[in-house]
Amino acid sequence: AQPRATITVMAADPEQARMLAALEEMQMRDSLRTFNGLVERCFCECVTGFRSKSLTETENKCVTACAEKYFNHARRVGQRFGELSQKQQEELMKQMQGK
């Protein structure tokens, strides 16, 4: 997933403020889960030796390519989700207008 902007709007309603805080917490957890998945996947795929404190050139290139691939995939999934969500909203609106 791509980095998300946090919600900084001050809510006048306490219930709305709680909901916004819960949404921010969910976004933070999602970001951490995405980052941890990226680290685990790319580490397992790319790091082959532990004789040095730093990555080899091959490992470094692998990690870079892996991260790019991971973020591109996450972006495509998010984009597709948005398209499907919009389509569902449009269909729901059509159904509501037909009633």
C-alpha positions in Angstrom: 0.0 0.0 0.0 1.1 3.5 -0.6 1.7 6.0 2.2 -1.6 7.5 3.3 -2.3 11.0 4.5 -3.5 11.0 8.1 -6.7 12.8 9.0 -6.0 16.0 10.9 -9.4 17.6 10.9 -10.7 18.5 14.3 -14.1 17.0 14.9 -16.6 19.0 16.8 -18.6 15.9 17.7 -16.9 13.5 20.2 -18.3 10.5 18.4 -16.9 11.7 15.1 -13.5 12.4 16.8 -13.4 8.8 18.2 -14.2 7.5 14.7 -11.5 9.6 13.1 -9.0 8.4 15.7 -10.0 4.8 15.1 -9.6 5.3 11.3 -6.1 6.8 11.8 -5.1 3.8 14.0 -6.4 1.4 11.3 -4.4 3.2 8.7 -1.3 3.0 10.8 -1.7 -0.7 11.4 -2.2 -1.2 7.7 0.9 0.7 6.9 3.0 -1.3 9.4 1.6 -4.6 8.1 2.5 -3.6 4.6 6.0 -2.5 5.5 6.6 -5.7 7.6 5.3 -7.8 4.7 7.7 -6.0 2.3 10.7 -6.4 4.6 10.0 -10.1 5.2 9.4 -11.0 1.6 12.4 -9.1 0.2 14.7 -10.2 2.9 13.8 -13.9 2.4 14.2 -13.5 -1.4 17.3 -11.4 -1.6 19.6 -11.9 1.4 21.7 -15.0 1.0 24.8 -14.5 3.2 25.5 -13.2 6.6 29.3 -12.7 6.4 29.1 -9.0 6.2 27.2 -6.2 8.0 26.1 -4.7 4.7 24.4 -6.1 1.6 26.3 -7.3 -1.4 25.8 -5.4 -4.7 23.6 -8.3 -5.9 21.6 -8.4 -2.7 21.1 -4.6 -2.9 19.9 -4.7 -6.5 17.5 -7.6 -5.5 16.1 -5.7 -2.6 15.5 -2.6 -4.7 13.8 -4.5 -7.5 11.7 -6.5 -4.9 10.6 -3.3 -3.2 9.7 -1.6 -6.5 7.7 -4.7 -7.5 5.9 -4.8 -4.2 4.9 -1.2 -4.3 3.8 -1.4 -7.9 1.7 -4.4 -7.0 0.1 -2.6 -4.0 -0.6 0.4 -6.2 -2.3 -1.7 -8.8 -4.4 -3.5 -6.2 -5.4 -0.2 -4.6 -6.3 1.2 -8.0 -8.4 -1.8 -8.9 -10.1 -1.8 -5.6 -11.0 1.9 -6.2 -12.4 1.1 -9.6 -14.5 -1.8 -8.3 -15.7 0.3 -5.3 -16.8 3.1 -7.7 -18.6 0.7 -9.9 -20.5 -0.8 -6.9 -21.4 2.7 -5.8 -22.8 3.6 -9.2 -24.8 0.3 -9.4 -26.2 1.0 -5.9 -27.2 4.5 -6.9 -29.0 3.2 -10.0 -30.8 0.6 -7.9 -31.9 3.3 -5.5 -33.1 5.6 -8.3 -35.1 2.7 -9.8 -37.1 2.2 -6.5 
